[in-house]
Amino acid sequence: IILIEIIEKKKHIIENKQTNGVTIKEKEKCWLDISREFNSRCIKANRIVMYVDS
């Protein structure tokens, strides 16, 4: 549930269908921010971007 809440805040970036250099970098940063926030809110679970994005 925590992960879903975090992703909902960034949904507009993640679901952007454009695939240019700017949006790709934006999405990479977004997933990094999501993984950091998730890790900061979850004591027992540390996830890296590769696993959160999957």
N, CA, C, O and CB atoms as a CASP TS submission, in Angstrom:
PFRMAT TS
TARGET T0000
AUTHOR 0000-0000-0000
METHOD Language model
MODEL 1
PARENT N/A
ATOM      1  N   ILE     1       0.834  -1.197   0.000  1.00  0.00           N
ATOM      2  CA  ILE     1       0.000   0.000   0.000  1.00  0.00           C
ATOM      3  C   ILE     1       0.873   1.253   0.000  1.00  0.00           C
ATOM      4  O   ILE     1       0.542   2.238  -0.660  1.00  0.00           O
ATOM      5  CB  ILE     1      -0.945   0.002   1.217  1.00  0.00           C
ATOM      6  N   ILE     2       1.964   1.222   0.722  1.00  0.00           N
ATOM      7  CA  ILE     2       2.855   2.380   0.766  1.00  0.00           C
ATOM      8  C   ILE     2       3.394   2.693  -0.624  1.00  0.00           C
ATOM      9  O   ILE     2       3.401   3.847  -1.051  1.00  0.00           O
ATOM     10  CB  ILE     2       4.015   2.133   1.743  1.00  0.00           C
ATOM     11  N   LEU     3       3.841   1.666  -1.318  1.00  0.00           N
ATOM     12  CA  LEU     3       4.403   1.864  -2.652  1.00  0.00           C
ATOM     13  C   LEU     3       3.361   2.447  -3.605  1.00  0.00           C
ATOM     14  O   LEU     3       3.676   3.325  -4.408  1.00  0.00           O
ATOM     15  CB  LEU     3       4.942   0.539  -3.206  1.00  0.00           C
ATOM     16  N   ILE     4       2.145   1.970  -3.519  1.00  0.00           N
ATOM     17  CA  ILE     4       1.074   2.480  -4.383  1.00  0.00           C
ATOM     18  C   ILE     4       0.824   3.960  -4.112  1.00  0.00           C
ATOM     19  O   ILE     4       0.635   4.741  -5.044  1.00  0.00           O
ATOM     20  CB  ILE     4      -0.226   1.675  -4.170  1.00  0.00           C
ATOM     21  N   GLU     5       0.824   4.343  -2.847  1.00  0.00           N
ATOM     22  CA  GLU     5       0.618   5.749  -2.493  1.00  0.00           C
ATOM     23  C   GLU     5       1.720   6.630  -3.068  1.00  0.00           C
ATOM     24  O   GLU     5       1.453   7.715  -3.584  1.00  0.00           O
ATOM     25  CB  GLU     5       0.557   5.913  -0.972  1.00  0.00           C
ATOM     26  N   ILE     6       2.945   6.164  -2.977  1.00  0.00           N
ATOM     27  CA  ILE     6       4.082   6.932  -3.491  1.00  0.00           C
ATOM     28  C   ILE     6       3.994   7.058  -5.009  1.00  0.00           C
ATOM     29  O   ILE     6       4.194   8.138  -5.565  1.00  0.00           O
ATOM     30  CB  ILE     6       5.417   6.269  -3.083  1.00  0.00           C
ATOM     31  N   ILE     7       3.698   5.954  -5.666  1.00  0.00           N
ATOM     32  CA  ILE     7       3.609   5.954  -7.127  1.00  0.00           C
ATOM     33  C   ILE     7       2.466   6.841  -7.608  1.00  0.00           C
ATOM     34  O   ILE     7       2.602   7.520  -8.626  1.00  0.00           O
ATOM     35  CB  ILE     7       3.422   4.527  -7.651  1.00  0.00           C
ATOM     36  N   GLU     8       1.354   6.846  -6.901  1.00  0.00           N
ATOM     37  CA  GLU     8       0.212   7.683  -7.290  1.00  0.00           C
ATOM     38  C   GLU     8       0.613   9.150  -7.402  1.00  0.00           C
ATOM     39  O   GLU     8       0.116   9.865  -8.272  1.00  0.00           O
ATOM     40  CB  GLU     8      -0.932   7.530  -6.279  1.00  0.00           C
ATOM     41  N   LYS     9       1.512   9.603  -6.525  1.00  0.00           N
ATOM     42  CA  LYS     9       1.948  11.000  -6.550  1.00  0.00           C
ATOM     43  C   LYS     9       2.752  11.324  -7.810  1.00  0.00           C
ATOM     44  O   LYS     9       2.766  12.468  -8.264  1.00  0.00           O
ATOM     45  CB  LYS     9       2.781  11.310  -5.310  1.00  0.00           C
ATOM     46  N   LYS    10       3.417  10.322  -8.368  1.00  0.00           N
ATOM     47  CA  LYS    10       4.292  10.528  -9.528  1.00  0.00           C
ATOM     48  C   LYS    10       3.721   9.912 -10.804  1.00  0.00           C
ATOM     49  O   LYS    10       4.411   9.820 -11.819  1.00  0.00           O
ATOM     50  CB  LYS    10       5.668   9.941  -9.251  1.00  0.00           C
ATOM     51  N   LYS    11       2.484   9.502 -10.746  1.00  0.00           N
ATOM     52  CA  LYS    11       1.837   8.786 -11.844  1.00  0.00           C
ATOM     53  C   LYS    11       1.899   9.545 -13.171  1.00  0.00           C
ATOM     54  O   LYS    11       2.088   8.936 -14.225  1.00  0.00           O
ATOM     55  CB  LYS    11       0.398   8.510 -11.491  1.00  0.00           C
ATOM     56  N   HIS    12       1.743  10.844 -13.126  1.00  0.00           N
ATOM     57  CA  HIS    12       1.745  11.651 -14.358  1.00  0.00           C
ATOM     58  C   HIS    12       3.090  11.589 -15.076  1.00  0.00           C
ATOM     59  O   HIS    12       3.146  11.725 -16.298  1.00  0.00           O
ATOM     60  CB  HIS    12       1.401  13.107 -14.036  1.00  0.00           C
ATOM     61  N   ILE    13       4.154  11.390 -14.340  1.00  0.00           N
ATOM     62  CA  ILE    13       5.483  11.269 -14.955  1.00  0.00           C
ATOM     63  C   ILE    13       5.690   9.855 -15.484  1.00  0.00           C
ATOM     64  O   ILE    13       6.130   9.667 -16.618  1.00  0.00           O
ATOM     65  CB  ILE    13       6.593  11.628 -13.938  1.00  0.00           C
ATOM     66  N   ILE    14       5.373   8.873 -14.663  1.00  0.00           N
ATOM     67  CA  ILE    14       5.596   7.469 -15.020  1.00  0.00           C
ATOM     68  C   ILE    14       4.789   7.063 -16.248  1.00  0.00           C
ATOM     69  O   ILE    14       5.289   6.337 -17.107  1.00  0.00           O
ATOM     70  CB  ILE    14       5.238   6.563 -13.846  1.00  0.00           C
ATOM     71  N   GLU    15       3.552   7.524 -16.338  1.00  0.00           N
ATOM     72  CA  GLU    15       2.673   7.112 -17.427  1.00  0.00           C
ATOM     73  C   GLU    15       2.780   7.993 -18.673  1.00  0.00           C
ATOM     74  O   GLU    15       2.027   7.802 -19.628  1.00  0.00           O
ATOM     75  CB  GLU    15       1.257   7.109 -16.947  1.00  0.00           C
ATOM     76  N   ASN    16       3.689   8.935 -18.674  1.00  0.00           N
ATOM     77  CA  ASN    16       3.902   9.786 -19.842  1.00  0.00           C
ATOM     78  C   ASN    16       4.370   8.912 -21.004  1.00  0.00           C
ATOM     79  O   ASN    16       5.356   8.187 -20.876  1.00  0.00           O
ATOM     80  CB  ASN    16       4.940  10.916 -19.538  1.00  0.00           C
ATOM     81  N   LYS    17       3.678   8.977 -22.120  1.00  0.00           N
ATOM     82  CA  LYS    17       3.968   8.112 -23.273  1.00  0.00           C
ATOM     83  C   LYS    17       5.108   8.627 -24.152  1.00  0.00           C
ATOM     84  O   LYS    17       5.585   7.906 -25.028  1.00  0.00           O
ATOM     85  CB  LYS    17       2.727   7.959 -24.116  1.00  0.00           C
ATOM     86  N   GLN    18       5.541   9.846 -23.930  1.00  0.00           N
ATOM     87  CA  GLN    18       6.639  10.389 -24.730  1.00  0.00           C
ATOM     88  C   GLN    18       7.941   9.663 -24.400  1.00  0.00           C
ATOM     89  O   GLN    18       8.175   9.275 -23.256  1.00  0.00           O
ATOM     90  CB  GLN    18       6.792  11.909 -24.487  1.00  0.00           C
ATOM     91  N   THR    19       8.776   9.489 -25.408  1.00  0.00           N
ATOM     92  CA  THR    19      10.057   8.813 -25.197  1.00  0.00           C
ATOM     93  C   THR    19      11.184   9.615 -25.835  1.00  0.00           C
ATOM     94  O   THR    19      11.814   9.179 -26.798  1.00  0.00           O
ATOM     95  CB  THR    19      10.023   7.381 -25.776  1.00  0.00           C
ATOM     96  N   ASN    20      11.421  10.778 -25.284  1.00  0.00           N
ATOM     97  CA  ASN    20      12.563  11.563 -25.740  1.00  0.00           C
ATOM     98  C   ASN    20      13.572  11.647 -24.597  1.00  0.00           C
ATOM     99  O   ASN    20      13.307  11.166 -23.495  1.00  0.00           O
ATOM    100  CB  ASN    20      12.122  12.993 -26.212  1.00  0.00           C
ATOM    101  N   GLY    21      14.700  12.245 -24.852  1.00  0.00           N
ATOM    102  CA  GLY    21      15.759  12.294 -23.853  1.00  0.00           C
ATOM    103  C   GLY    21      15.338  12.922 -22.543  1.00  0.00           C
ATOM    104  O   GLY    21      15.732  12.465 -21.470  1.00  0.00           O
ATOM    105  N   VAL    22      14.536  13.971 -22.632  1.00  0.00           N
ATOM    106  CA  VAL    22      14.096  14.680 -21.432  1.00  0.00           C
ATOM    107  C   VAL    22      13.165  13.811 -20.595  1.00  0.00           C
ATOM    108  O   VAL    22      13.351  13.692 -19.384  1.00  0.00           O
ATOM    109  CB  VAL    22      13.396  15.990 -21.811  1.00  0.00           C
ATOM    110  N   THR    23      12.167  13.205 -21.228  1.00  0.00           N
ATOM    111  CA  THR    23      11.204  12.408 -20.464  1.00  0.00           C
ATOM    112  C   THR    23      11.835  11.132 -19.914  1.00  0.00           C
ATOM    113  O   THR    23      11.461  10.677 -18.834  1.00  0.00           O
ATOM    114  CB  THR    23      10.003  12.056 -21.337  1.00  0.00           C
ATOM    115  N   ILE    24      12.778  10.554 -20.636  1.00  0.00           N
ATOM    116  CA  ILE    24      13.460   9.357 -20.132  1.00  0.00           C
ATOM    117  C   ILE    24      14.245   9.695 -18.869  1.00  0.00           C
ATOM    118  O   ILE    24      14.188   8.953 -17.888  1.00  0.00           O
ATOM    119  CB  ILE    24      14.404   8.765 -21.212  1.00  0.00           C
ATOM    120  N   LYS    25      14.972  10.802 -18.885  1.00  0.00           N
ATOM    121  CA  LYS    25      15.722  11.237 -17.691  1.00  0.00           C
ATOM    122  C   LYS    25      14.765  11.552 -16.546  1.00  0.00           C
ATOM    123  O   LYS    25      15.041  11.233 -15.389  1.00  0.00           O
ATOM    124  CB  LYS    25      16.594  12.481 -18.012  1.00  0.00           C
ATOM    125  N   GLU    26      13.644  12.176 -16.877  1.00  0.00           N
ATOM    126  CA  GLU    26      12.639  12.518 -15.876  1.00  0.00           C
ATOM    127  C   GLU    26      12.085  11.253 -15.215  1.00  0.00           C
ATOM    128  O   GLU    26      11.910  11.208 -13.997  1.00  0.00           O
ATOM    129  CB  GLU    26      11.499  13.333 -16.516  1.00  0.00           C
ATOM    130  N   LYS    27      11.811  10.234 -16.022  1.00  0.00           N
ATOM    131  CA  LYS    27      11.294   8.971 -15.493  1.00  0.00           C
ATOM    132  C   LYS    27      12.337   8.256 -14.642  1.00  0.00           C
ATOM    133  O   LYS    27      12.001   7.687 -13.604  1.00  0.00           O
ATOM    134  CB  LYS    27      10.842   8.063 -16.635  1.00  0.00           C
ATOM    135  N   GLU    28      13.601   8.279 -15.071  1.00  0.00           N
ATOM    136  CA  GLU    28      14.667   7.661 -14.278  1.00  0.00           C
ATOM    137  C   GLU    28      14.775   8.332 -12.916  1.00  0.00           C
ATOM    138  O   GLU    28      14.892   7.658 -11.893  1.00  0.00           O
ATOM    139  CB  GLU    28      16.014   7.744 -15.020  1.00  0.00           C
ATOM    140  N   LYS    29      14.735   9.671 -12.907  1.00  0.00           N
ATOM    141  CA  LYS    29      14.801  10.406 -11.652  1.00  0.00           C
ATOM    142  C   LYS    29      13.576  10.110 -10.793  1.00  0.00           C
ATOM    143  O   LYS    29      13.680   9.974  -9.574  1.00  0.00           O
ATOM    144  CB  LYS    29      14.915  11.913 -11.918  1.00  0.00           C
ATOM    145  N   CYS    30      12.433  10.012 -11.430  1.00  0.00           N
ATOM    146  CA  CYS    30      11.194   9.721 -10.722  1.00  0.00           C
ATOM    147  C   CYS    30      11.278   8.374 -10.012  1.00  0.00           C
ATOM    148  O   CYS    30      10.920   8.272  -8.839  1.00  0.00           O
ATOM    149  CB  CYS    30      10.009   9.736 -11.690  1.00  0.00           C
ATOM    150  N   TRP    31      11.751   7.329 -10.718  1.00  0.00           N
ATOM    151  CA  TRP    31      11.876   6.009 -10.101  1.00  0.00           C
ATOM    152  C   TRP    31      12.896   6.018  -8.969  1.00  0.00           C
ATOM    153  O   TRP    31      12.717   5.322  -7.969  1.00  0.00           O
ATOM    154  CB  TRP    31      12.268   4.969 -11.148  1.00  0.00           C
ATOM    155  N   LEU    32      13.952   6.790  -9.114  1.00  0.00           N
ATOM    156  CA  LEU    32      14.935   6.919  -8.047  1.00  0.00           C
ATOM    157  C   LEU    32      14.301   7.583  -6.828  1.00  0.00           C
ATOM    158  O   LEU    32      14.512   7.140  -5.699  1.00  0.00           O
ATOM    159  CB  LEU    32      16.157   7.727  -8.529  1.00  0.00           C
ATOM    160  N   ASP    33      13.531   8.636  -7.048  1.00  0.00           N
ATOM    161  CA  ASP    33      12.825   9.312  -5.957  1.00  0.00           C
ATOM    162  C   ASP    33      11.831   8.375  -5.279  1.00  0.00           C
ATOM    163  O   ASP    33      11.715   8.366  -4.053  1.00  0.00           O
ATOM    164  CB  ASP    33      12.098  10.557  -6.480  1.00  0.00           C
ATOM    165  N   ILE    34      11.121   7.591  -6.076  1.00  0.00           N
ATOM    166  CA  ILE    34      10.155   6.635  -5.528  1.00  0.00           C
ATOM    167  C   ILE    34      10.862   5.608  -4.652  1.00  0.00           C
ATOM    168  O   ILE    34      10.405   5.317  -3.547  1.00  0.00           O
ATOM    169  CB  ILE    34       9.384   5.928  -6.662  1.00  0.00           C
ATOM    170  N   SER    35      11.968   5.060  -5.133  1.00  0.00           N
ATOM    171  CA  SER    35      12.681   4.044  -4.347  1.00  0.00           C
ATOM    172  C   SER    35      13.246   4.642  -3.065  1.00  0.00           C
ATOM    173  O   SER    35      13.239   3.988  -2.022  1.00  0.00           O
ATOM    174  CB  SER    35      13.813   3.417  -5.177  1.00  0.00           C
ATOM    175  N   ARG    36      13.732   5.869  -3.130  1.00  0.00           N
ATOM    176  CA  ARG    36      14.254   6.521  -1.921  1.00  0.00           C
ATOM    177  C   ARG    36      13.147   6.766  -0.899  1.00  0.00           C
ATOM    178  O   ARG    36      13.320   6.501   0.291  1.00  0.00           O
ATOM    179  CB  ARG    36      14.935   7.849  -2.282  1.00  0.00           C
ATOM    180  N   GLU    37      12.022   7.269  -1.367  1.00  0.00           N
ATOM    181  CA  GLU    37      10.912   7.522  -0.444  1.00  0.00           C
ATOM    182  C   GLU    37      10.397   6.221   0.148  1.00  0.00           C
ATOM    183  O   GLU    37      10.111   6.149   1.343  1.00  0.00           O
ATOM    184  CB  GLU    37       9.774   8.263  -1.158  1.00  0.00           C
ATOM    185  N   PHE    38      10.277   5.189  -0.687  1.00  0.00           N
ATOM    186  CA  PHE    38       9.824   3.886  -0.200  1.00  0.00           C
ATOM    187  C   PHE    38      10.777   3.358   0.867  1.00  0.00           C
ATOM    188  O   PHE    38      10.339   2.906   1.925  1.00  0.00           O
ATOM    189  CB  PHE    38       9.712   2.879  -1.363  1.00  0.00           C
ATOM    190  N   ASN    39      12.071   3.415   0.593  1.00  0.00           N
ATOM    191  CA  ASN    39      13.062   2.936   1.548  1.00  0.00           C
ATOM    192  C   ASN    39      13.039   3.735   2.843  1.00  0.00           C
ATOM    193  O   ASN    39      13.253   3.172   3.917  1.00  0.00           O
ATOM    194  CB  ASN    39      14.442   2.993   0.935  1.00  0.00           C
ATOM    195  N   SER    40      12.787   5.023   2.761  1.00  0.00           N
ATOM    196  CA  SER    40      12.759   5.847   3.967  1.00  0.00           C
ATOM    197  C   SER    40      11.522   5.564   4.818  1.00  0.00           C
ATOM    198  O   SER    40      11.540   5.779   6.030  1.00  0.00           O
ATOM    199  CB  SER    40      12.805   7.323   3.593  1.00  0.00           C
ATOM    200  N   ARG    41      10.463   5.091   4.198  1.00  0.00           N
ATOM    201  CA  ARG    41       9.224   4.816   4.928  1.00  0.00           C
ATOM    202  C   ARG    41       9.105   3.375   5.395  1.00  0.00           C
ATOM    203  O   ARG    41       8.266   3.071   6.243  1.00  0.00           O
ATOM    204  CB  ARG    41       8.046   5.154   4.070  1.00  0.00           C
ATOM    205  N   CYS    42       9.920   2.489   4.861  1.00  0.00           N
ATOM    206  CA  CYS    42       9.844   1.072   5.211  1.00  0.00           C
ATOM    207  C   CYS    42      11.100   0.663   5.963  1.00  0.00           C
ATOM    208  O   CYS    42      12.203   0.713   5.418  1.00  0.00           O
ATOM    209  CB  CYS    42       9.660   0.199   3.947  1.00  0.00           C
ATOM    210  N   ILE    43      10.934   0.268   7.184  1.00  0.00           N
ATOM    211  CA  ILE    43      12.072  -0.094   8.022  1.00  0.00           C
ATOM    212  C   ILE    43      12.719  -1.390   7.555  1.00  0.00           C
ATOM    213  O   ILE    43      13.946  -1.484   7.524  1.00  0.00           O
ATOM    214  CB  ILE    43      11.637  -0.225   9.474  1.00  0.00           C
ATOM    215  N   LYS    44      11.938  -2.372   7.197  1.00  0.00           N
ATOM    216  CA  LYS    44      12.472  -3.697   6.892  1.00  0.00           C
ATOM    217  C   LYS    44      12.794  -3.928   5.424  1.00  0.00           C
ATOM    218  O   LYS    44      13.506  -4.879   5.101  1.00  0.00           O
ATOM    219  CB  LYS    44      11.508  -4.724   7.335  1.00  0.00           C
ATOM    220  N   ALA    45      12.302  -3.106   4.546  1.00  0.00           N
ATOM    221  CA  ALA    45      12.458  -3.395   3.117  1.00  0.00           C
ATOM    222  C   ALA    45      13.207  -2.280   2.409  1.00  0.00           C
ATOM    223  O   ALA    45      12.702  -1.164   2.282  1.00  0.00           O
ATOM    224  CB  ALA    45      11.093  -3.603   2.461  1.00  0.00           C
ATOM    225  N   ASN    46      14.395  -2.579   1.955  1.00  0.00           N
ATOM    226  CA  ASN    46      15.132  -1.645   1.112  1.00  0.00           C
ATOM    227  C   ASN    46      15.111  -2.175  -0.302  1.00  0.00           C
ATOM    228  O   ASN    46      15.559  -3.291  -0.564  1.00  0.00           O
ATOM    229  CB  ASN    46      16.591  -1.446   1.613  1.00  0.00           C
ATOM    230  N   ARG    47      14.598  -1.384  -1.202  1.00  0.00           N
ATOM    231  CA  ARG    47      14.495  -1.781  -2.601  1.00  0.00           C
ATOM    232  C   ARG    47      15.290  -0.804  -3.451  1.00  0.00           C
ATOM    233  O   ARG    47      15.363   0.388  -3.150  1.00  0.00           O
ATOM    234  CB  ARG    47      13.013  -1.835  -3.063  1.00  0.00           C
ATOM    235  N   ILE    48      15.871  -1.315  -4.490  1.00  0.00           N
ATOM    236  CA  ILE    48      16.553  -0.440  -5.427  1.00  0.00           C
ATOM    237  C   ILE    48      15.634  -0.217  -6.620  1.00  0.00           C
ATOM    238  O   ILE    48      14.661  -0.948  -6.804  1.00  0.00           O
ATOM    239  CB  ILE    48      17.924  -1.040  -5.871  1.00  0.00           C
ATOM    240  N   VAL    49      15.937   0.775  -7.418  1.00  0.00           N
ATOM    241  CA  VAL    49      15.077   1.163  -8.538  1.00  0.00           C
ATOM    242  C   VAL    49      14.747  -0.021  -9.433  1.00  0.00           C
ATOM    243  O   VAL    49      13.602  -0.167  -9.860  1.00  0.00           O
ATOM    244  CB  VAL    49      15.743   2.258  -9.359  1.00  0.00           C
ATOM    245  N   MET    50      15.713  -0.857  -9.722  1.00  0.00           N
ATOM    246  CA  MET    50      15.507  -1.985 -10.628  1.00  0.00           C
ATOM    247  C   MET    50      14.343  -2.863 -10.163  1.00  0.00           C
ATOM    248  O   MET    50      13.591  -3.372 -10.993  1.00  0.00           O
ATOM    249  CB  MET    50      16.787  -2.821 -10.734  1.00  0.00           C
ATOM    250  N   TYR    51      14.184  -3.048  -8.854  1.00  0.00           N
ATOM    251  CA  TYR    51      13.128  -3.909  -8.343  1.00  0.00           C
ATOM    252  C   TYR    51      11.810  -3.170  -8.174  1.00  0.00           C
ATOM    253  O   TYR    51      10.749  -3.772  -8.344  1.00  0.00           O
ATOM    254  CB  TYR    51      13.546  -4.509  -7.026  1.00  0.00           C
ATOM    255  N   VAL    52      11.845  -1.896  -7.850  1.00  0.00           N
ATOM    256  CA  VAL    52      10.616  -1.118  -7.696  1.00  0.00           C
ATOM    257  C   VAL    52       9.962  -0.898  -9.050  1.00  0.00           C
ATOM    258  O   VAL    52       8.736  -0.921  -9.161  1.00  0.00           O
ATOM    259  CB  VAL    52      10.904   0.231  -7.016  1.00  0.00           C
ATOM    260  N   ASP    53      10.762  -0.687 -10.064  1.00  0.00           N
ATOM    261  CA  ASP    53      10.281  -0.404 -11.417  1.00  0.00           C
ATOM    262  C   ASP    53       9.688  -1.642 -12.087  1.00  0.00           C
ATOM    263  O   ASP    53       8.892  -1.507 -13.016  1.00  0.00           O
ATOM    264  CB  ASP    53      11.414   0.147 -12.268  1.00  0.00           C
ATOM    265  N   SER    54      10.048  -2.810 -11.652  1.00  0.00           N
ATOM    266  CA  SER    54       9.615  -4.060 -12.308  1.00  0.00           C
ATOM    267  C   SER    54       8.165  -4.370 -12.055  1.00  0.00           C
ATOM    268  O   SER    54       7.657  -5.382 -12.538  1.00  0.00           O
ATOM    269  CB  SER    54      10.455  -5.221 -11.840  1.00  0.00           C
TER
END
